[in-house]
């Protein structure tokens, strides 16, 4: 749970800071959530489907 909150906090800070484009921040946080095991592959890629 702590890892998830840290990732969320860093994501929010990066969105507010405008140091990176928002799409890069979103993809980075998605990748980190997958690499830490909080999301599996089907959950990670489900946002890119048409359904």
Secondary structure, 3 states (H helix, E strand, C coil): CHHHHHHHHHHHHHHHHCCCCHHHHHHHHHHHHHHCCCCCHHHHHHHHCCC
